[in-house]
């Protein structure tokens, strides 16, 4: 049994803070070069203790081996405007040398039966502590805004029904997931128009700020 959760979770919190700075830095570089950023925004969290214990019980994870068995104690979420941006972000992560990619799971080209879509990248990230380097697992989820909206709703309902959705709710969720994916597909078709409009808006905003 883990006695000191604060000490156990501290490296995970440090990893999240560092990853958010680095990934937001990637977004800023695109902006400074006046290029479309495939990264819309970045968030991160360390899984609450209650959620860690619940998942460990459901999955049969040993608390003594949580560091090796649970991949999402530290989680980063990267939001993108377009589906193509997700794969661009994955390529950017693959060429970095400040962490090691352990696993990739493409739930976009192969969605889950629930309708869930997202791209997961599990990395082993080195955290520098006063006791030396500690490598921990971090799960990065990359998805569009539409995918994230659906996943957030599904996650909330999952808590209410403990994963056992009534049939009509499950069917509606699947239909909603398909609607979200169709929305992404439609937006991709007019991607050029959207990006041009956003560029014009950004220039006008910059000019207004300098007046």
N, CA, C and O of each residue as an XYZ file, in Angstrom:
844
protein
N       0.846     -1.192      0.000
C       0.000      0.000      0.000
C       0.886      1.248      0.000
O       1.867      1.331      0.739
N       0.521      2.208     -0.840
C       1.301      3.444     -0.896
C       0.968      4.302      0.320
O      -0.193      4.645      0.543
N       1.989      4.648      1.108
C       1.770      5.395      2.341
C       1.825      6.909      2.114
O       1.092      7.661      2.756
N       2.680      7.345      1.218
C       2.896      8.780      1.039
C       2.550      9.162     -0.412
O       3.415      9.196     -1.286
N       1.269      9.445     -0.634
C       0.808      9.754     -1.985
C       1.445     11.031     -2.530
O       1.728     11.117     -3.724
N       1.671     12.013     -1.675
C       2.267     13.275     -2.147
C       3.646     13.031     -2.752
O       3.980     13.575     -3.805
N       4.440     12.208     -2.074
C       5.780     11.895     -2.586
C       5.687     11.073     -3.864
O       6.455     11.285     -4.803
N       4.753     10.144     -3.898
C       4.586      9.280     -5.075
C       4.159     10.084     -6.295
O       4.652      9.849     -7.398
N       3.243     11.034     -6.101
C       2.672     11.780     -7.230
C       3.499     13.001     -7.638
O       3.298     13.550     -8.722
N       4.421     13.425     -6.785
C       5.206     14.631     -7.079
C       5.915     14.593     -8.442
O       5.848     15.574     -9.182
N       6.593     13.484     -8.793
C       7.254     13.452    -10.113
C       6.259     13.529    -11.261
O       6.570     14.081    -12.317
N       5.071     12.983    -11.065
C       4.050     13.043    -12.111
C       3.579     14.487    -12.315
O       3.389     14.936    -13.446
N       3.397     15.198    -11.212
C       2.998     16.609    -11.305
C       4.086     17.430    -11.992
O       3.799     18.311    -12.801
N       5.336     17.126    -11.657
C       6.455     17.830    -12.286
C       6.481     17.555    -13.786
O       6.700     18.462    -14.588
N       6.256     16.298    -14.156
C       6.254     15.923    -15.580
C       5.156     16.665    -16.341
O       5.383     17.149    -17.450
N       3.962     16.754    -15.740
C       2.857     17.461    -16.384
C       3.212     18.928    -16.593
O       2.999     19.477    -17.674
N       3.750     19.556    -15.563
C       4.121     20.977    -15.678
C       5.141     21.190    -16.792
O       5.019     22.122    -17.586
N       6.146     20.322    -16.844
C       7.195     20.466    -17.852
C       6.656     20.192    -19.252
O       6.982     20.913    -20.194
N       5.836     19.160    -19.392
C       5.286     18.820    -20.700
C       4.382     19.916    -21.231
O       4.411     20.215    -22.425
N       3.587     20.514    -20.375
C       2.708     21.598    -20.810
C       3.508     22.781    -21.340
O       3.150     23.379    -22.354
N       4.588     23.109    -20.652
C       5.443     24.206    -21.120
C       6.054     23.875    -22.485
O       6.072     24.716    -23.384
N       6.547     22.657    -22.630
C       7.201     22.255    -23.880
C       6.224     22.217    -25.053
O       6.533     22.701    -26.141
N       5.047     21.640    -24.825
C       4.077     21.499    -25.913
C       3.448     22.837    -26.283
O       3.168     23.094    -27.454
N       3.226     23.686    -25.283
C       2.742     25.030    -25.589
C       3.813     25.811    -26.344
O       3.507     26.663    -27.178
N       5.082     25.504    -26.035
C       6.190     26.134    -26.759
C       6.169     25.766    -28.230
O       6.473     26.602    -29.081
N       5.816     24.532    -28.542
C       5.688     24.108    -29.939
C       4.628     24.943    -30.646
O       4.826     25.384    -31.778
N       3.510     25.154    -29.976
C       2.432     25.946    -30.559
C       2.903     27.370    -30.824
O       2.609     27.933    -31.879
N       3.635     27.959    -29.870
C       4.121     29.328    -30.022
C       5.075     29.458    -31.202
O       5.090     30.485    -31.880
N       5.875     28.417    -31.452
C       6.819     28.473    -32.575
C       6.090     28.579    -33.909
O       6.521     29.316    -34.796
N       4.991     27.849    -34.056
C       4.201     27.959    -35.284
C       3.642     29.373    -35.425
O       3.671     29.950    -36.512
N       3.138     29.925    -34.333
C       2.552     31.267    -34.362
C       3.599     32.308    -34.737
O       3.324     33.205    -35.535
N       4.798     32.197    -34.167
C       5.860     33.156    -34.458
C       6.299     33.101    -35.914
O       6.760     34.095    -36.475
N       6.149     31.921    -36.517
C       6.515     31.763    -37.926
C       5.321     32.002    -38.857
O       5.391     31.746    -40.059
N       4.221     32.499    -38.271
C       3.000     32.799    -39.032
C       2.497     31.571    -39.785
O       2.006     31.673    -40.909
N       2.627     30.417    -39.150
C       2.129     29.164    -39.726
C       0.936     28.666    -38.920
O       0.779     28.986    -37.742
N       0.098     27.872    -39.588
C      -1.007     27.236    -38.866
C      -0.444     26.272    -37.841
O       0.367     25.408    -38.174
N      -0.872     26.416    -36.592
C      -0.425     25.489    -35.555
C      -1.374     24.298    -35.491
O      -2.583     24.481    -35.355
N      -0.845     23.084    -35.586
C      -1.702     21.902    -35.451
C      -2.196     21.730    -34.019
O      -3.100     20.937    -33.755
N      -1.591     22.488    -33.092
C      -1.966     22.409    -31.678
C      -2.855     23.603    -31.342
O      -2.425     24.752    -31.443
N      -4.095     23.328    -30.943
C      -5.012     24.396    -30.555
C      -4.750     24.820    -29.106
O      -4.558     26.004    -28.829
N      -4.741     23.864    -28.194
C      -4.338     24.150    -26.822
C      -3.976     22.848    -26.111
O      -4.267     21.752    -26.590
N      -3.334     23.002    -24.956
C      -2.796     21.865    -24.201
C      -3.278     21.933    -22.756
O      -3.233     22.991    -22.130
N      -3.733     20.814    -22.237
C      -4.079     20.719    -20.821
C      -3.399     19.487    -20.234
O      -2.899     18.634    -20.968
N      -3.386     19.403    -18.921
C      -2.766     18.247    -18.278
C      -3.276     18.083    -16.863
O      -3.731     19.040    -16.236
N      -3.195     16.863    -16.368
C      -3.634     16.586    -15.004
C      -2.965     15.324    -14.492
O      -2.539     14.460    -15.258
N      -2.888     15.246    -13.171
C      -2.481     14.010    -12.507
C      -3.755     13.359    -11.998
O      -4.586     14.026    -11.380
N      -3.920     12.075    -12.248
C      -5.141     11.361    -11.867
C      -5.347     11.454    -10.346
O      -4.411     11.214     -9.582
N      -6.560     11.798     -9.907
C      -6.839     11.837     -8.460
C      -6.608     10.477     -7.822
O      -6.746      9.440     -8.471
N      -6.255     10.494     -6.543
C      -5.951      9.249     -5.822
C      -7.119      8.279     -5.876
O      -6.932      7.080     -6.084
N      -8.331      8.805     -5.686
C      -9.515      7.931     -5.711
C      -9.656      7.247     -7.059
O     -10.027      6.075     -7.122
N      -9.361      7.968     -8.149
C      -9.453      7.387     -9.495
C      -8.362      6.349     -9.722
O      -8.586      5.336    -10.384
N      -7.180      6.608     -9.169
C      -6.078      5.636     -9.277
C      -6.470      4.331     -8.587
O      -6.283      3.249     -9.144
N      -7.010      4.434     -7.384
C      -7.391      3.242     -6.627
C      -8.534      2.495     -7.312
O      -8.557      1.265     -7.340
N      -9.491      3.263     -7.868
C     -10.622      2.635     -8.551
C     -10.158      1.867     -9.786
O     -10.573      0.732    -10.017
N      -9.285      2.506    -10.581
C      -8.802      1.845    -11.789
C      -7.932      0.635    -11.445
O      -8.012     -0.401    -12.103
N      -7.105      0.774    -10.415
C      -6.249     -0.338    -10.001
C      -7.106     -1.545     -9.609
O      -6.767     -2.685     -9.924
N      -8.216     -1.284     -8.920
C      -9.110     -2.373     -8.504
C      -9.789     -3.013     -9.708
O      -9.922     -4.235     -9.778
N     -10.226     -2.168    -10.672
C     -10.924     -2.691    -11.851
C     -10.002     -3.491    -12.754
O     -10.394     -4.516    -13.312
N      -8.765     -3.008    -12.891
C      -7.823     -3.643    -13.817
C      -6.963     -4.723    -13.156
O      -6.242     -5.456    -13.833
N      -7.049     -4.812    -11.834
C      -6.234     -5.801    -11.137
C      -4.778     -5.407    -11.030
O      -3.904     -6.271    -10.971
N      -4.500     -4.091    -11.004
C      -3.126     -3.618    -10.880
C      -2.668     -3.701     -9.426
O      -3.429     -3.409     -8.504
N      -1.429     -4.099     -9.241
C      -0.835     -4.105     -7.913
C      -0.394     -2.686     -7.557
O       0.246     -2.017     -8.368
N      -0.730     -2.223     -6.355
C      -0.331     -0.874     -5.941
C       1.187     -0.745     -5.875
O       1.731      0.346     -6.045
N       1.860     -1.854     -5.630
C       3.330     -1.816     -5.576
C       3.937     -1.658     -6.967
O       5.109     -1.302     -7.094
N       3.144     -1.922     -8.020
C       3.667     -1.851     -9.385
C       2.924     -0.815    -10.241
O       2.909     -0.913    -11.468
N       2.319      0.163     -9.594
C       1.552      1.166    -10.325
C       2.393      1.902    -11.362
O       1.907      2.214    -12.449
N       3.650      2.180    -11.031
C       4.511      2.939    -11.939
C       4.693      2.228    -13.273
O       4.827      2.874    -14.312
N       4.698      0.900    -13.243
C       4.884      0.145    -14.478
C       3.550     -0.207    -15.147
O       3.475     -0.292    -16.373
N       2.507     -0.410    -14.350
C       1.260     -0.953    -14.891
C       0.234      0.105    -15.300
O      -0.560     -0.129    -16.210
N       0.240      1.256    -14.643
C      -0.757      2.279    -14.962
C      -0.107      3.390    -15.784
O       0.773      4.103    -15.302
N      -0.552      3.522    -17.029
C       0.107      4.431    -17.964
C      -0.418      5.864    -17.909
O       0.219      6.770    -18.446
N      -1.557      6.083    -17.276
C      -2.176      7.402    -17.360
C      -2.315      8.104    -16.016
O      -3.229      8.908    -15.835
N      -1.420      7.813    -15.066
C      -1.437      8.581    -13.814
C      -1.176     10.047    -14.153
O      -1.814     10.946    -13.605
N      -0.235     10.273    -15.058
C      -0.005     11.610    -15.605
C      -0.606     11.648    -17.000
O      -0.290     10.802    -17.837
N      -1.461     12.614    -17.253
C      -2.112     12.692    -18.555
C      -2.042     14.086    -19.149
O      -2.311     15.080    -18.474
N      -1.678     14.144    -20.413
C      -1.667     15.409    -21.160
C      -2.658     15.288    -22.302
O      -2.733     14.249    -22.958
N      -3.413     16.337    -22.540
C      -4.372     16.333    -23.638
C      -4.042     17.481    -24.589
O      -3.911     18.634    -24.177
N      -3.912     17.141    -25.866
C      -3.628     18.141    -26.893
C      -4.821     18.226    -27.832
O      -5.240     17.224    -28.412
N      -5.366     19.430    -27.977
C      -6.533     19.635    -28.823
C      -6.109     20.204    -30.168
O      -5.234     21.066    -30.251
N      -6.750     19.702    -31.220
C      -6.456     20.132    -32.585
C      -7.746     20.581    -33.273
O      -8.839     20.171    -32.882
N      -7.613     21.423    -34.299
C      -8.794     21.848    -35.043
C      -9.234     20.787    -36.043
O     -10.429     20.566    -36.234
N      -8.274     20.136    -36.675
C      -8.582     19.206    -37.759
C      -7.968     17.835    -37.496
O      -6.966     17.711    -36.792
N      -8.592     16.805    -38.078
C      -8.094     15.439    -37.896
C      -6.661     15.314    -38.417
O      -5.828     14.665    -37.784
N      -6.369     15.929    -39.562
C      -5.012     15.862    -40.111
C      -3.984     16.448    -39.149
O      -2.832     16.015    -39.119
N      -4.413     17.439    -38.360
C      -3.498     18.053    -37.393
C      -3.050     17.041    -36.348
O      -1.923     17.108    -35.858
N      -3.925     16.110    -36.009
C      -3.584     15.100    -35.001
C      -2.365     14.301    -35.449
O      -1.431     14.086    -34.676
N      -2.386     13.866    -36.698
C      -1.272     13.063    -37.210
C       0.001     13.900    -37.374
O       1.112     13.382    -37.266
N      -0.175     15.192    -37.633
C       0.973     16.103    -37.684
C       1.602     16.212    -36.294
O       2.827     16.202    -36.166
N       0.781     16.313    -35.269
C       1.282     16.392    -33.900
C       2.011     15.104    -33.533
O       3.063     15.145    -32.894
N       1.464     13.976    -33.928
C       2.115     12.691    -33.638
C       3.513     12.662    -34.262
O       4.470     12.216    -33.629
N       3.626     13.140    -35.506
C       4.939     13.178    -36.157
C       5.903     14.085    -35.397
O       7.086     13.767    -35.272
N       5.408     15.202    -34.893
C       6.255     16.118    -34.121
C       6.734     15.466    -32.824
O       7.866     15.688    -32.393
N       5.873     14.668    -32.211
C       6.268     13.973    -30.981
C       7.313     12.898    -31.273
O       8.216     12.667    -30.469
N       7.186     12.250    -32.415
C       8.105     11.146    -32.758
C       9.542     11.627    -32.954
O      10.480     10.863    -32.725
N       9.727     12.867    -33.370
C      11.085     13.347    -33.653
C      11.746     14.003    -32.436
O      12.908     14.403    -32.499
N      11.012     14.112    -31.346
C      11.612     14.704    -30.146
C      12.552     13.702    -29.490
O      12.363     12.490    -29.596
N      13.569     14.230    -28.810
C      14.528     13.342    -28.141
C      14.575     13.558    -26.629
O      15.490     13.085    -25.956
N      13.566     14.286    -26.093
C      13.551     14.522    -24.649
C      12.652     13.527    -23.916
O      12.456     13.637    -22.706
N      12.108     12.561    -24.649
C      11.371     11.461    -24.034
C      11.332     10.299    -25.006
O      11.674     10.445    -26.180
N      10.915      9.150    -24.514
C      10.847      7.935    -25.329
C       9.389      7.519    -25.520
O       8.637      7.415    -24.550
N       8.994      7.284    -26.764
C       7.641      6.793    -27.014
C       7.604      5.294    -26.737
O       8.381      4.522    -27.300
N       6.685      4.899    -25.858
C       6.552      3.501    -25.454
C       5.480      2.797    -26.276
O       5.639      1.636    -26.651
N       4.381      3.511    -26.554
C       3.249      2.884    -27.242
C       2.407      3.945    -27.926
O       2.297      5.072    -27.441
N       1.810      3.580    -29.058
C       0.854      4.437    -29.753
C      -0.427      3.644    -29.995
O      -0.385      2.475    -30.378
N      -1.566      4.300    -29.765
C      -2.854      3.656    -30.014
C      -3.733      4.607    -30.826
O      -4.118      5.675    -30.350
N      -4.038      4.206    -32.044
C      -4.819      5.049    -32.951
C      -6.297      4.652    -32.868
O      -6.737      3.699    -33.510
N      -7.046      5.402    -32.067
C      -8.485      5.162    -31.952
C      -9.278      6.061    -32.898
O     -10.481      6.254    -32.724
N      -8.592      6.605    -33.894
C      -9.281      7.420    -34.903
C      -9.554      6.573    -36.133
O     -10.694      6.466    -36.586
N      -8.491      5.967    -36.674
C      -8.684      5.079    -37.811
C      -9.365      3.779    -37.380
O     -10.046      3.129    -38.172
N      -9.170      3.411    -36.103
C      -9.849      2.237    -35.541
C     -10.530      2.666    -34.255
O      -9.948      2.573    -33.174
N     -11.757      3.135    -34.372
C     -12.475      3.664    -33.212
C     -12.857      2.528    -32.263
O     -12.898      1.360    -32.652
N     -13.134      2.895    -31.016
C     -13.646      1.935    -30.055
C     -15.124      1.673    -30.349
O     -15.783      2.473    -31.012
N     -15.634      0.554    -29.854
C     -17.032      0.201    -30.104
C     -17.997      1.238    -29.539
O     -19.120      1.378    -30.025
N     -17.561      1.957    -28.521
C     -18.398      2.992    -27.909
C     -18.566      4.206    -28.815
O     -19.475      5.016    -28.628
N     -17.663      4.322    -29.813
C     -17.644      5.496    -30.663
C     -16.474      6.414    -30.352
O     -16.233      7.387    -31.068
N     -15.741      6.104    -29.276
C     -14.613      6.934    -28.830
C     -13.534      7.025    -29.902
O     -13.117      6.024    -30.486
N     -13.094      8.266    -30.141
C     -11.992      8.493    -31.069
C     -10.962      9.417    -30.422
O     -11.316     10.421    -29.804
N      -9.711      9.073    -30.567
C      -8.610      9.874    -30.054
C      -7.321      9.149    -30.446
O      -7.356      7.976    -30.817
N      -6.203      9.837    -30.365
C      -4.910      9.200    -30.620
C      -4.122      9.259    -29.320
O      -3.902     10.340    -28.773
N      -3.697      8.106    -28.824
C      -2.969      8.043    -27.567
C      -1.491      7.733    -27.827
O      -1.152      6.824    -28.585
N      -0.643      8.497    -27.192
C       0.796      8.247    -27.232
C       1.273      8.125    -25.790
O       1.131      9.063    -25.005
N       1.830      6.985    -25.444
C       2.377      6.787    -24.100
C       3.880      6.988    -24.184
O       4.562      6.367    -25.000
N       4.384      7.867    -23.327
C       5.819      8.162    -23.346
C       6.443      7.832    -21.993
O       5.760      7.769    -20.970
N       7.756      7.622    -22.016
C       8.525      7.506    -20.774
C       9.335      8.791    -20.648
O      10.262      9.049    -21.417
N       8.954      9.583    -19.656
C       9.514     10.937    -19.533
C      10.486     11.007    -18.347
O      10.149     10.577    -17.244
N      11.696     11.551    -18.574
C      12.677     11.656    -17.486
C      12.463     12.915    -16.644
O      12.515     14.034    -17.155
N      12.227     12.718    -15.375
C      12.071     13.834    -14.445
C      13.328     13.921    -13.595
O      13.808     12.914    -13.074
N      13.858     15.131    -13.458
C      15.054     15.331    -12.650
C      14.640     15.662    -11.221
O      13.972     16.669    -10.984
N      15.032     14.819    -10.272
C      14.695     15.037     -8.866
C      15.978     15.185     -8.049
O      17.080     14.985     -8.561
N      15.820     15.535     -6.783
C      17.012     15.673     -5.923
C      17.671     14.323     -5.679
O      18.815     14.257     -5.230
N      16.948     13.248     -5.975
C      17.517     11.912     -5.818
C      18.013     11.334     -7.150
O      18.377     10.162     -7.237
N      18.017     12.180     -8.178
C      18.470     11.718     -9.485
C      17.320     11.643    -10.476
O      16.205     12.073    -10.179
N      17.592     11.097    -11.648
C      16.579     11.019    -12.700
C      15.575      9.898    -12.418
O      15.936      8.803    -11.986
N      14.309     10.212    -12.678
C      13.251      9.220    -12.513
C      12.405      9.236    -13.786
O      11.860     10.274    -14.161
N      12.295      8.083    -14.448
C      11.523      8.009    -15.682
C      10.121      7.500    -15.368
O       9.945      6.440    -14.768
N       9.135      8.277    -15.787
C       7.757      7.916    -15.492
C       6.934      7.874    -16.778
O       7.298      8.483    -17.783
N       5.833      7.153    -16.729
C       4.943      7.045    -17.875
C       3.956      8.211    -17.895
O       3.383      8.581    -16.870
N       3.774      8.773    -19.078
C       2.803      9.858    -19.288
C       1.987      9.494    -20.518
O       2.541      9.109    -21.547
N       0.665      9.616    -20.409
C      -0.186      9.360    -21.568
C      -0.601     10.687    -22.191
O      -1.140     11.566    -21.517
N      -0.338     10.816    -23.492
C      -0.733     12.007    -24.239
C      -1.920     11.637    -25.120
O      -1.825     10.733    -25.950
N      -3.029     12.331    -24.940
C      -4.209     12.125    -25.781
C      -4.314     13.290    -26.753
O      -4.281     14.453    -26.352
N      -4.440     12.966    -28.033
C      -4.520     14.000    -29.071
C      -5.847     13.832    -29.788
O      -6.139     12.756    -30.311
N      -6.650     14.878    -29.817
C      -7.986     14.759    -30.408
C      -8.476     16.113    -30.898
O      -7.921     17.152    -30.541
N      -9.510     16.094    -31.712
C     -10.121     17.348    -32.157
C     -11.051     17.865    -31.062
O     -11.350     17.168    -30.092
N     -11.500     19.112    -31.246
C     -12.425     19.707    -30.282
C     -13.734     18.923    -30.243
O     -14.322     18.744    -29.177
N     -14.190     18.454    -31.412
C     -15.436     17.679    -31.475
C     -15.273     16.345    -30.751
O     -16.160     15.930    -30.005
N     -14.145     15.675    -30.971
C     -13.874     14.404    -30.275
C     -13.822     14.625    -28.771
O     -14.299     13.795    -27.998
N     -13.242     15.743    -28.361
C     -13.102     16.019    -26.939
C     -14.456     16.291    -26.288
O     -14.706     15.864    -25.161
N     -15.332     17.006    -27.007
C     -16.671     17.266    -26.487
C     -17.400     15.947    -26.220
O     -17.999     15.753    -25.163
N     -17.333     15.047    -27.204
C     -18.010     13.750    -27.048
C     -17.401     12.969    -25.883
O     -18.125     12.422    -25.051
N     -16.070     12.919    -25.828
C     -15.392     12.128    -24.800
C     -15.681     12.659    -23.396
O     -15.797     11.884    -22.446
N     -15.796     13.986    -23.270
C     -16.090     14.591    -21.972
C     -17.484     14.197    -21.495
O     -17.676     13.865    -20.325
N     -18.460     14.235    -22.412
C     -19.822     13.843    -22.065
C     -19.882     12.360    -21.712
O     -20.489     11.979    -20.711
N     -19.251     11.526    -22.536
C     -19.253     10.082    -22.299
C     -18.606      9.744    -20.963
O     -19.059      8.845    -20.254
N     -17.541     10.474    -20.624
C     -16.837     10.237    -19.366
C     -17.749     10.538    -18.176
O     -17.767      9.794    -17.196
N     -18.500     11.629    -18.271
C     -19.424     11.999    -17.191
C     -20.528     10.953    -17.034
O     -20.863     10.550    -15.921
N     -21.087     10.520    -18.167
C     -22.144      9.504    -18.119
C     -21.611      8.169    -17.601
O     -22.326      7.404    -16.954
N     -20.356      7.915    -17.899
C     -19.740      6.658    -17.458
C     -19.720      6.570    -15.934
O     -19.929      5.504    -15.356
N     -19.464      7.719    -15.295
C     -19.476      7.739    -13.832
C     -20.884      7.508    -13.298
O     -21.074      6.815    -12.298
N     -21.873      8.099    -13.976
C     -23.258      7.951    -13.517
C     -23.724      6.509    -13.604
O     -24.370      5.996    -12.690
N     -23.384      5.851    -14.726
C     -23.879      4.492    -14.954
C     -22.839      3.410    -14.664
O     -23.087      2.226    -14.891
N     -21.672      3.826    -14.160
C     -20.590      2.865    -13.849
C     -20.257      1.984    -15.050
O     -19.979      0.794    -14.904
N     -20.291      2.587    -16.239
C     -19.922      1.868    -17.453
C     -21.017      1.007    -18.040
O     -20.858      0.479    -19.140
N     -22.139      0.850    -17.327
C     -23.246      0.018    -17.807
C     -24.364      0.924    -18.342
O     -25.364      1.165    -17.665
N     -24.170      1.419    -19.570
C     -25.131      2.364    -20.131
C     -26.442      1.671    -20.518
O     -26.428      0.556    -21.038
N     -27.578      2.339    -20.262
C     -28.831      1.836    -20.834
C     -28.703      1.790    -22.353
O     -27.969      2.589    -22.936
N     -29.403      0.870    -22.995
C     -29.262      0.656    -24.431
C     -29.524      1.923    -25.239
O     -28.791      2.213    -26.184
N     -30.572      2.689    -24.876
C     -30.892      3.884    -25.654
C     -29.814      4.945    -25.511
O     -29.511      5.659    -26.467
N     -29.231      5.055    -24.314
C     -28.143      6.015    -24.103
C     -26.921      5.605    -24.922
O     -26.285      6.443    -25.563
N     -26.598      4.315    -24.897
C     -25.454      3.813    -25.658
C     -25.623      4.080    -27.148
O     -24.684      4.507    -27.820
N     -26.825      3.826    -27.661
C     -27.087      4.059    -29.083
C     -26.967      5.538    -29.435
O     -26.435      5.895    -30.486
N     -27.460      6.383    -28.557
C     -27.359      7.827    -28.813
C     -25.910      8.296    -28.772
O     -25.506      9.157    -29.553
N     -25.139      7.729    -27.866
C     -23.720      8.087    -27.789
C     -22.982      7.691    -29.066
O     -22.157      8.451    -29.575
N     -23.281      6.512    -29.574
C     -22.640      6.059    -30.814
C     -23.020      6.989    -31.967
O     -22.168      7.373    -32.768
N     -24.306      7.350    -32.044
C     -24.740      8.262    -33.106
C     -24.093      9.641    -32.949
O     -23.715     10.279    -33.931
N     -23.975     10.082    -31.709
C     -23.342     11.380    -31.452
C     -21.863     11.357    -31.847
O     -21.335     12.335    -32.377
N     -21.204     10.224    -31.579
C     -19.792     10.092    -31.959
C     -19.633     10.179    -33.474
O     -18.699     10.807    -33.972
N     -20.554      9.545    -34.204
C     -20.495      9.602    -35.668
C     -20.778     11.011    -36.170
O     -20.175     11.464    -37.144
N     -21.709     11.711    -35.492
C     -22.013     13.094    -35.874
C     -20.795     13.984    -35.652
O     -20.499     14.858    -36.467
N     -20.090     13.758    -34.544
C     -18.883     14.535    -34.263
C     -17.819     14.277    -35.326
O     -17.124     15.196    -35.759
N     -17.701     13.012    -35.740
C     -16.707     12.674    -36.762
C     -17.070     13.281    -38.116
O     -16.198     13.722    -38.864
N     -18.380     13.299    -38.424
C     -18.826     13.938    -39.667
C     -18.558     15.439    -39.630
O     -18.206     16.039    -40.645
N     -18.726     16.037    -38.456
C     -18.412     17.463    -38.307
C     -16.938     17.714    -38.610
O     -16.595     18.645    -39.338
N     -16.072     16.876    -38.044
C     -14.640     17.006    -38.329
C     -14.357     16.856    -39.823
O     -13.540     17.589    -40.380
N     -15.030     15.910    -40.464
C     -14.820     15.674    -41.897
C     -15.254     16.880    -42.714
O     -14.570     17.271    -43.659
N     -16.391     17.471    -42.352
C     -16.880     18.653    -43.069
C     -15.932     19.830    -42.890
O     -15.640     20.550    -43.844
N     -15.460     20.020    -41.684
C     -14.534     21.125    -41.424
C     -13.223     20.940    -42.195
O     -12.615     21.909    -42.651
N     -12.805     19.691    -42.329
C     -11.580     19.414    -43.086
C     -11.741     19.789    -44.557
O     -10.778     20.191    -45.210
N     -12.968     19.655    -45.077
C     -13.226     19.981    -46.480
C     -13.071     21.475    -46.748
O     -12.719     21.876    -47.858
N     -13.332     22.293    -45.742
C     -13.200     23.753    -45.938
C     -12.047     24.294    -45.087
O     -12.051     25.453    -44.671
N     -11.077     23.439    -44.844
C      -9.935     23.809    -44.003
C      -9.242     25.076    -44.508
O      -8.917     25.964    -43.720
N      -9.019     25.159    -45.812
C      -8.337     26.324    -46.375
C      -9.072     27.615    -46.083
O      -8.459     28.612    -45.703
N     -10.382     27.600    -46.260
C     -11.190     28.789    -45.993
C     -11.125     29.176    -44.515
O     -11.017     30.354    -44.176
N     -11.190     28.182    -43.654
C     -11.153     28.440    -42.207
C      -9.818     29.059    -41.810
O      -9.784     30.040    -41.067
N      -8.728     28.495    -42.299
C      -7.405     28.995    -41.927
C      -7.168     30.399    -42.476
O      -6.546     31.230    -41.814
N      -7.658     30.662    -43.674
C      -7.512     32.002    -44.247
C      -8.278     33.022    -43.409
O      -7.781     34.114    -43.133
N      -9.498     32.651    -43.009
C     -10.312     33.550    -42.187
C      -9.639     33.800    -40.835
O      -9.639     34.925    -40.335
N      -9.071     32.753    -40.252
C      -8.407     32.909    -38.959
C      -7.167     33.784    -39.079
O      -6.866     34.569    -38.179
N      -6.449     33.649    -40.189
C      -5.253     34.475    -40.402
C      -5.635     35.942    -40.532
O      -4.961     36.814    -39.983
N      -6.718     36.217    -41.259
C      -7.190     37.602    -41.422
C      -7.595     38.175    -40.064
O      -7.262     39.313    -39.732
N      -8.316     37.370    -39.288
C      -8.752     37.816    -37.961
C      -7.555     38.123    -37.071
O      -7.551     39.125    -36.357
N      -6.534     37.259    -37.111
C      -5.342     37.456    -36.280
C      -4.611     38.736    -36.664
O      -4.152     39.480    -35.798
N      -4.503     38.991    -37.978
C      -3.819     40.215    -38.425
C      -4.580     41.456    -37.977
O      -3.978     42.434    -37.535
N      -5.903     41.415    -38.092
C      -6.709     42.567    -37.668
C      -6.566     42.805    -36.171
O      -6.489     43.945    -35.714
N      -6.533     41.708    -35.416
C      -6.383     41.829    -33.964
C      -5.041     42.420    -33.599
O      -4.946     43.260    -32.704
N      -3.980     41.974    -34.307
C      -2.632     42.506    -34.048
C      -2.562     43.992    -34.370
O      -1.975     44.778    -33.626
N      -3.177     44.366    -35.505
C      -3.159     45.777    -35.890
C      -3.924     46.632    -34.887
O      -3.516     47.750    -34.572
N      -5.029     46.100    -34.392
C      -5.839     46.835    -33.425
C      -5.075     47.003    -32.111
O      -5.149     48.052    -31.472
N      -4.329     45.940    -31.706
C      -3.584     45.992    -30.462
C      -2.440     46.988    -30.518
O      -2.039     47.533    -29.490
N      -1.902     47.234    -31.728
C      -0.777     48.156    -31.872
C      -1.210     49.596    -32.091
O      -0.387     50.509    -32.030
N      -2.499     49.804    -32.348
C      -3.003     51.178    -32.555
C      -2.971     51.990    -31.260
O      -3.357     53.159    -31.255
